[in-house]
Amino acid sequence: MTDLLDPSTAFETLQKLPLAIVILKDETIIWVNQKFIDLSGFSAEQLINISPASSEDERLNRLFGNIDETESFELNGNQIYLLPEAVSLTEQKQVYVFHDISQQHELREQIKQFSLKDSNTGLFNRRVILENLESQVTRSRRYGNPLALLRLSISGCETDTAERMKAVAEQLKDRLRWADCLGTLDENTILIILPETCLEEAKELATKLLNDRAIASDGCCIQFGITAWQKGDDPARMLKNIEANQDVSTMALFSD
């Protein structure tokens, strides 16, 4: 670096850049700027005269060993994502520039979640819940495993239906098994996929949920449609069976 720039200003300039920078000579760290120290959590004393390739610190190995690949680690309770880039100055000297892409990564994750989740309830949206249903039906067809569906509909709320849907979704998350899958079919309908569950067990669950005052409250009508997979059923037929069996399988409760 000092071969290319005035030594009196070169390192001062590098310190001011909003990038994390490390200079190596013969694969040994000879200089780091404050930005890298802040992002990595290492002190200058821990880095100078250290060879990342032979270091016992796994984080250093990854940061300097996987060029153009994002590396992540936790620092002070925050997840940091750095994208390294290497530039050779001479045969002996290399400059490593680390781009902090933590905010971009968080934004991408948020966008990904928005594409999967219903914005009101936080449950899977219609596309994702139907994809899950397709997967579970395929499994039942292949292995003959029992599979049931509950369709919960909310109507006639004295309060805002969207808020009630959100509250019911939170209650359902706490009351169902980890293997059960929840998603919204529309603004007032939730589909519950129950793997390894027969029709009678699904009916028992519906009755239990309807008697749960945390779910059936606020002057709303809570209705359940219930069906179970039978040989030959596909997802569309199962959803139609809920409609066809509405009079038999639906229960309603108005809160006081």
C-alpha positions in Angstrom: 0.0 0.0 0.0 2.8 2.4 0.9 4.4 1.7 -2.5 1.3 3.2 -4.2 0.3 6.0 -1.9 2.0 8.6 0.3 2.5 6.7 3.6 1.5 9.8 5.6 -2.0 9.7 4.1 -2.6 6.2 2.9 -3.5 4.5 6.2 -5.4 7.6 7.4 -7.5 7.4 4.3 -8.2 3.7 4.8 -9.2 4.3 8.4 -11.9 6.8 7.3 -13.4 4.5 4.7 -16.8 2.9 5.6 -15.4 -0.5 4.8 -13.7 -3.1 6.9 -10.1 -3.5 5.6 -7.3 -5.8 6.4 -3.8 -5.9 4.8 -1.8 -9.1 4.7 1.8 -9.7 3.7 2.9 -13.2 3.1 -0.5 -14.4 4.4 0.1 -12.6 7.7 -2.0 -9.7 8.9 0.1 -6.5 9.1 -2.7 -3.9 9.4 -6.4 -3.5 10.1 -8.7 -0.5 10.2 -11.0 0.3 13.0 -14.1 -0.7 11.0 -12.9 -4.3 10.8 -12.2 -4.3 14.6 -15.7 -3.0 15.3 -17.4 -5.5 13.1 -15.3 -8.6 13.9 -15.0 -8.1 17.6 -11.3 -8.8 17.5 -8.7 -6.3 18.9 -5.8 -5.2 16.8 -3.5 -7.1 19.2 -5.4 -10.3 18.4 -4.9 -9.8 14.7 -1.5 -8.3 13.9 1.1 -10.8 12.9 -1.5 -13.6 12.8 -1.9 -15.9 9.8 -5.7 -16.4 9.3 -5.1 -19.6 7.4 -3.3 -21.2 10.4 -5.2 -19.5 13.2 -7.0 -21.7 15.7 -9.9 -19.3 15.5 -12.5 -20.8 13.2 -14.1 -17.4 12.5 -10.8 -16.0 11.1 -10.4 -19.1 9.0 -13.9 -18.6 7.5 -13.6 -14.9 7.0 -10.3 -15.1 5.0 -10.8 -18.5 3.5 -14.2 -18.1 1.6 -13.7 -15.2 -0.7 -16.9 -13.9 -2.3 -19.0 -16.0 0.1 -21.1 -14.4 2.9 -19.9 -15.2 6.4 -22.1 -14.7 9.4 -21.4 -14.7 13.2 -22.9 -13.3 16.3 -21.4 -10.2 18.0 -22.9 -8.6 21.1 -26.2 -10.3 20.5 -26.4 -9.2 16.8 -26.0 -11.4 13.8 -23.3 -9.9 11.5 -23.0 -10.8 7.8 -19.8 -9.9 6.0 -19.0 -10.4 2.3 -15.2 -10.5 1.8 -13.3 -9.4 -1.3 -9.6 -9.8 -1.9 -7.3 -7.6 -4.0 -3.6 -8.4 -4.6 -1.3 -5.5 -4.5 1.9 -7.5 -5.1 2.8 -11.1 -4.9 3.3 -10.7 -1.2 0.6 -8.2 -0.3 -3.2 -8.6 -0.3 -5.9 -6.2 0.7 -9.1 -7.8 2.1 -12.2 -5.6 2.0 -15.2 -6.8 4.0 -18.6 -5.4 3.1 -21.1 -5.3 5.9 -24.3 -6.6 4.3 -26.2 -7.3 7.6 -29.0 -4.8 6.8 -29.4 -6.1 3.3 -29.6 -9.7 4.6 -32.2 -8.7 7.2 -34.2 -7.0 4.5 -34.0 -10.1 2.2 -35.2 -12.2 5.1 -38.1 -9.9 5.7 -39.1 -9.9 2.1 -38.8 -13.7 2.1 -41.1 -13.9 5.1 -43.6 -11.6 3.6 -43.7 -13.8 0.5 -44.5 -16.8 2.8 -46.7 -15.4 5.5 -50.0 -13.6 5.8 -49.3 -10.1 6.9 -52.1 -10.0 9.4 -51.9 -13.3 11.2 -48.3 -14.3 10.6 -49.5 -17.7 9.4 -48.6 -19.2 6.1 -50.4 -17.5 3.2 -52.8 -19.3 0.9 -50.1 -20.4 -1.6 -47.8 -21.8 1.0 -50.5 -23.7 3.1 -51.9 -25.3 -0.1 -48.3 -26.3 -1.1 -48.0 -27.9 2.4 -51.4 -29.7 1.9 -50.1 -31.0 -1.5 -47.0 -32.4 0.2 -49.0 -34.1 3.0 -51.5 -35.6 0.6 -48.7 -37.0 -1.4 -47.3 -38.6 1.8 -50.7 -40.1 2.7 -51.0 -41.5 -0.8 -47.6 -43.1 -0.7 -47.7 -44.5 2.9 -51.3 -44.5 3.8 -50.8 -42.2 6.7 -53.9 -40.6 8.3 -54.4 -37.0 7.5 -57.1 -34.6 8.6 -58.1 -31.0 7.9 -59.8 -28.4 10.0 -61.1 -25.2 8.4 -61.8 -22.5 10.9 -64.0 -19.6 9.8 -64.7 -16.4 11.8 -67.8 -14.2 11.2 -70.2 -11.9 12.9 -67.5 -10.3 15.2 -68.5 -7.4 17.4 -64.9 -6.2 17.1 -62.7 -6.0 14.0 -62.5 -9.4 12.2 -58.9 -8.9 11.2 -57.9 -8.3 14.8 -59.9 -11.4 15.9 -58.2 -13.5 13.2 -54.8 -12.4 14.5 -55.7 -13.2 18.1 -57.1 -16.6 17.1 -54.0 -17.4 15.1 -51.8 -16.7 18.2 -53.9 -18.9 20.3 -53.8 -21.8 17.8 -50.1 -21.6 17.6 -49.9 -22.3 21.3 -52.4 -25.1 21.3 -51.4 -27.3 18.3 -48.6 -29.7 17.8 -45.3 -28.8 16.2 -46.1 -31.0 13.3 -49.5 -29.3 12.6 -49.5 -26.7 9.9 -51.5 -23.4 9.9 -52.3 -21.1 7.1 -54.9 -18.6 5.9 -57.2 -19.3 3.0 -58.7 -15.9 3.0 -59.2 -12.9 5.3 -61.5 -14.8 7.7 -60.6 -18.5 7.2 -57.7 -20.5 8.6 -56.8 -24.0 7.4 -55.2 -26.4 9.9 -53.4 -29.5 8.4 -53.2 -32.3 10.9 -50.8 -35.1 9.9 -51.2 -38.5 11.5 -54.7 -37.6 12.6 -58.0 -39.4 11.9 -61.4 -37.9 11.5 -62.5 -38.6 15.1 -59.4 -37.1 16.5 -59.9 -34.0 14.4 -63.5 -33.7 15.7 -62.3 -34.0 19.3 -59.8 -31.2 18.6 -62.4 -29.0 17.0 -64.7 -29.5 20.1 -61.8 -28.7 22.4 -60.9 -25.5 20.5 -64.6 -24.4 20.4 -64.8 -24.7 24.2 -61.6 -22.7 24.6 -62.8 -19.2 25.7 -59.6 -17.7 24.5 -60.5 -18.7 21.0 -64.3 -18.5 21.0 -64.8 -15.0 22.3 -65.6 -11.4 21.4 -69.0 -12.1 20.1 -67.7 -14.0 17.1 -69.1 -17.1 15.3 -66.4 -19.7 15.1 -67.2 -22.5 12.6 -65.1 -25.6 11.9 -65.3 -27.7 8.7 -63.6 -31.1 9.1 -62.5 -33.8 6.8 -60.0 -36.7 6.6 -58.0 -38.1 3.8 -59.5 -41.1 2.0 -57.9 -43.2 -0.7 -58.1 -41.4 -4.0 -58.4 -37.9 -2.4 -56.3 -35.0 -3.8 -56.0 -31.6 -2.1 -58.9 -30.1 -4.1 -61.2 -33.0 -3.2 -60.3 -32.7 0.5 -61.2 -29.0 0.4 -64.5 -29.8 -1.4 -65.3 -32.5 1.2 -65.1 -29.8 3.9 -67.8 -27.9 2.0 -69.9 -31.0 1.3 -69.8 -32.1 4.9 -70.4 -28.6 6.3 -73.8 -29.5 7.9 -72.3 -32.6 9.5 -68.9 -31.4 10.5 -69.4 -27.8 11.3 -70.0 -26.5 14.9 -70.7 -23.0 15.8 -70.5 -21.1 19.1 -71.5 -17.5 19.9 -69.8 -16.2 22.9 -71.8 -14.5 25.6 
